[in-house]
Amino acid sequence: MKSRPPEAGPAPAAPDTAADRAGTPDNPPRPLRTLAAPVRGRLALAVGLQAATALAGVVPFIAVSRIAERLTTGSPADGDALWPLVALACSAGLVALVCGTAAGALAHIADNDLQLTLRRRLARHIGRLPLGRLTERGTGEVKQAVQDDVSALHTLFAHTLLDVISVLTAPVLILIYLLTVDWRLALVSVVPLVLGVFLFSRAMAGAAAQMAEFGAALGRISAAAVEFASGIAVFKSFGRGGKAHERFVRATEGFADFFSGWVRSTLLTSTAAILVVAPAVVLLLLTGLGAVFVTQDWMTGAELVPFLLLGPAVAAPMGVVGPRIQQIRAGQAAAVRITELLDAPTLPEPTTPVLPEGHHVSLRGVSFSYDGNTDALSGVDLDLAPGTVTALVGPSGSGKSTLASLLPRFHDATAGTVTLGGADLRDIPATELYRRVGFVLQDVRLLRASVADNIRLGRPDASHEEVQRCARAARIHDRIMALPDGYATELGTAVTFSGGEAQRLSIARALLADAPVLVLDEATAYADPHSEALIQDGLSALAAGRTLLVIAHRLSTIRSADRIVVLEDGRVTEQGRHDDLLAAGGRYAALWEAQRTAGPDETDGVPHHRSAPVGADRAADDIREGSAR
Amino acid sequence: MIRQLYRVLGPEGSRPLNRLVILQSGAAVLQGVAFTLLVPVLKALLGTDPDDVWPWLAAFTGCVLVYAALQGAAVSGGFRVGSQLSRVLHRRMADQALRLPLGWFTAGRTAEFSRLAGQNVIQVMSTPAHLLRPFITSVLTPVTLVVATFFFDVRTALVLLACVPVLFAVQQASTALMRRLDLGRDAAIGESADRVLEYTRNQPVLRAFGRTAEGYGALDDALVAEARADRRLIVRGLPGLVSFTFATRLVFALLLALGVSWQLDGSLSVPTLLALLVLLVRLIDSVASAAEAGAGMRIARNTLERLGAVLDESPFPQPAEPKTPRDASVEFSGVGFRYDTGAADGASARPVLNDVTFRLPERSMTALVGPSGAGKTTVATLIARFRDATEGTVRIGGVDVREIAAVDLAAYVSLVFQDVYLFDGTIEENVRIAAPDAGPEELAEAAALSGLDRVIEELPDGWDTKVGEGGARLSGGQRQRVSIARALLKDAPVLVLDEATAALDQENEALFAEAVRTLAERKTLLVIAHRLSTVVHADQILVLEDGEITERGTHDELVTAGGTYASFWERRSRAHGWRLEAARS
């Protein structure tokens, strides 16, 4: 009742049904069966009902054939003999209607439940996948699995399954009946079916590989389309003569070429296959031979009637089942993709959960690699004592963000251990971990939800007063009150926040979540100069009394940190307090010196330079030019 | 549905479609004629002299053979037109996207567009082969059969004449019902698809706050809403599905009963009755193929309509006689802008910009500062004509941007935003998108000016580093430098930097501020910047507040004037004394 998505295969295909129903040997894991398990009972009942429907659907024709027989054998027609047959025809039709409706409704409702179950399972699973895996797969592919692939299964379970049942049942019943009328002509009526099957299987040779390619091409097009639409601003600003969206065009052209090629290679056989089972052609065969049989007195004219009524039905369903094979294949492919995603290893949940005691964070020999080849972090040892500020310092790409991302367990260390309150992060149940570790990062993500719900993210049950209190502390309350609906304003549709506002909101979020350990990107503090002071107030409120790990950009901000850790190429090269590090005269001292002289607004006491900032800055430039080039 | 097909295919695709429709129609009518010829054939075989059958059988045979030839051509034509359809549609969608103003691409529309251009085009490409043919057959074959019945029994023909329209009406009504329900469901599907994307993209923040699937209600709500919408469709759509089958069975029963009673009272011969019943079965079978294709047709029609709507969306009016800018200066005179909130609101909202007038001379640098929400980004987008000003005029080189051809305008203006989108590929590919033929020196220069050269050095794979979807594998600062390098490589005379360096760390920002000064010597620069280190060097500083320019001048002038800018400056300076520390209680 819902999408019958792409009946896109080039050809209606053969009901190489026996193989398909039995589960083809090259598909041993049977992901379809496994996925459908929760609704198997209802689907089985629907299948039974559908078989009954097919049976009841044939009965009226048998009744008409009997009527033909009665009318043509001798004596004048007798109403008493005919009307019961008419009644039988009508009531059988009614039974078919009821059973068919019930079967359809049952299959749809079962599928409806299945879809929700699957989407929820997928969502849950996505929430537990390592983030790296998500970045790799890309959101397009996740969306395909959750939306499109689940819909492909809908087509399969709610439509195709029942169609295939009727297509299999009805011809068998019909054939049995026709054999009782005239076995010779009955056998002839099977000829189009046999020819059709032969031609279809020729046309579909290698279709499994083609379908896989079809699915892959479809995935590529989806991904390219998402990218094309998301990057439209780039493409429009930079694309000269349409070269820029080449990748999208290439994906679609590649698909079109592949598809045309597939169509071309099977065109002749698949067209022939459609023709041999066309009702007119089947009727020509049966009528031609029937005429010979009748004129030769091998059968009566009345005996020919059931063949003309039912003959096309023996082979015709093949035309209908054609696209179904494509749907089955598409469904199988979808099931494989869904299963693949569901089977993707999650961040392992602790087997023996351990609760942290206290909030001491400690990293021992921690290494991490995104790609398995190069280490983003290697052999990092670090302790964050409760209530202290630790600042990570180093050039971009030195591993500051990577190190910080280990604490909220966006990634698991590839070697070494990260512990919180003595417990390995991997042994701490996710909910317990997130209660203890919060973060405010530069790249703030607001959700399409009300302002209040965005702030409540970490504590959905927080009262409105608490939300307001945190918003005030984060200096965002006034801005929120200026919105059309205040705290109830939906973000992301009519209202968008500026970077600085979003950051203050994320500070409010972290304040409300109230995690004792906090990972903080200091860059947030100066992303938006116009609310810079406000953000700083918010951060000061947030920092109070927590264990802080700060990704530092502006060294002046963190110079009173309890510990400053210098990272270079993923290794800790220096650590200590500001004064000690300056005195040591190492990398930190060099960075400090560079920053102190970097620009007019980066040194303390800027107002004194007010009269001659340009000159002062030039001097700074000269120094840097001398050192850097 | 045929109309929609023509609409999305456009003029270039319509010829093959014409041929296909003619072929399919011919085949459908001939099929009707062939079925009709069964009546005399069967009458002869049931009559007293079966040998009368041969001439009729010959006619029937001839008819079926011609039908088969036509049908064969129609079937293969359907497949061919289908694969053409995907080619034409994808190209048209891509072209249209590039023609539409960027203002058109709101978040929702972007998602819709990628759905349409990705999945949906593929969905409709099977239409000519799998839907159009059954559809045409289901209309023309029954019509032919009803007409033919008049030659055999007028009463039966009249009954059919009454019944067939009813069958069609029932079929139409149930299709319409399902279509309406589908539309309601589309909204639910769209919402849940958006939520799935949001959920996936925001995994870091959701996890950090303990909101995975169990905890993120909005996603679950959307999934449940989609399932509910589906279930509603099942329940409400049931009558729609059943009514047609019911009607066909009713018609069959009616004609069977009538035929038998006419036969019993002697007014209908036995051979005619039986032949007509055979014909009736064929007729119902043909109409039923419409029901068979019904669900697919409904979906295809909805999709085609949505595709058509996007394709018909009018791009900005392009100038009939485009003019070329005389130089690279930019001028706003009395520019106002307000969002079209749609008449529903009535209140066309506060203007985003109001009577903004300024001039950016060639080879100069102007800084635009002001609190968030003041309209700075809107100014930037108006220069590149993502939108059109609602009042006043934006000129480049003395020419109204509305009179500059889109291609020229794109070549004239380069924009770099804070939000950077990189496409999945290498850094070099992302930079080169601006100028695929750029030589190594140009590439090196762009990299040096933007600071990308240092990123390249840091990365093991250098220029060949894969950036991941949307640039996810690079840090914010690295992404920004790629996007700046890209804009520099494009080498447009007007360069607009909208908070383009917000994610850079201090050293890189300072280095870039220096590069900006170099750039100002050869370009018209508009910089929307946060850091005063960049702003102080501007030839002109514009302060934008609440959509209006409240102050303008050089840094020194403005600081002395003691207005908004001066207070920014002071607050900024004070902010630098701030230290982050854990206040121990």
Interface residues (C-beta under 8 A of the other chain):
Chain A: M1 K2 S3 R4 P5 P6 E7 A8 G9 P10 A11 P12 P60 F61 V64 I67 A68 L71 T72 A77 G79 L82 W83 V86 A89 C90 G93 L94 A96 L97 G100 T101 G104 A105 H108 I109 N112 D113 Q115 L116 R119 R120 A123 R124 H125 I126 G127 R128 L131 L134 T135 E136 G138 T139 G140 V142 K143 V146 Q147 D148 H159 L218 I221 S222 A223 A224 A225 V226 E227 F228 A229 S230 G231 I232 A233 V234 F235 K236 S237 F238 G239 R240 G242 K243 A244 H245 R247 F248 V249 T252 E253 F255 A256 F259 S260 V263 L267 S270 T271 A272 I274 L275 A278 P279 A280 V281 L283 L284 T287 G288 G290 A291 V294 T295 G301 A302 L304 V305 L308 L309 P312 A316 V320 P323 Y370 T374 G387 T388 V389 A391 P395 S396 G397 S401 S405 P408 R409 F410 A430 T431 Y434 R435 V437 G438 F439 L441 Q442 D443 V444 R445 L447 R448 A449 L457 G458 P460 G492 S498 G499 G500 E501 S506 R509 A513 L520 E522 A523 A525 Y526 A527 D528 P529 H530 S531 E532 A533 Q536 L539 S540 A543 A544 G545 R546 T547 L548 V550 H553 R554 S556 T557 I558 R559 S560 A561 D562 A594 Q595 A598 G599 P600 D601 E602 T603 D604 V606 P607 R610 P613 V614 D617 A620 D621 R624
Chain B: Q31 A34 F35 L38 V41 L42 L45 L46 G47 P50 D51 V53 W54 L57 F60 T61 V64 Y67 A68 Q71 G72 V75 S76 F79 R80 G82 S83 S86 R87 H90 R91 A94 D95 A97 L98 L102 F105 A107 T110 A111 F113 S114 R115 A117 G118 Q119 V121 I122 Q123 M125 S126 A129 H130 M178 D182 R185 I189 S192 A193 D194 R195 V196 L197 E198 Y199 T200 R201 N202 Q203 P204 V205 L206 R207 A208 F209 G210 R211 T212 A213 E214 G215 Y216 G217 A218 L219 D220 L223 V224 E226 A227 D230 R231 L233 I234 G237 L238 L241 V242 T245 F246 R249 F252 A253 L256 A257 V260 Q263 L264 V270 P271 L273 L274 L277 V278 V281 R282 D285 E292 A295 G296 I299 G370 P371 S372 G373 A384 F386 V407 A410 A411 V413 S414 L415 F417 Q418 Y421 L422 F423 D424 G425 I433 A434 A435 P436 V455 E458 L459 P460 G468 E469 G470 A472 R473 S475 G476 G477 Q478 R486 K490 E499 A502 A503 D505 Q506 E507 N508 A510 L511 A513 E514 H530 R531 L532 S533 V536 H537 H555 V559 F568 W569 E570 R571 R572 S573 R574 A575 H576 G577 W578 R579 L580 E581 A582 A583 R584 S585
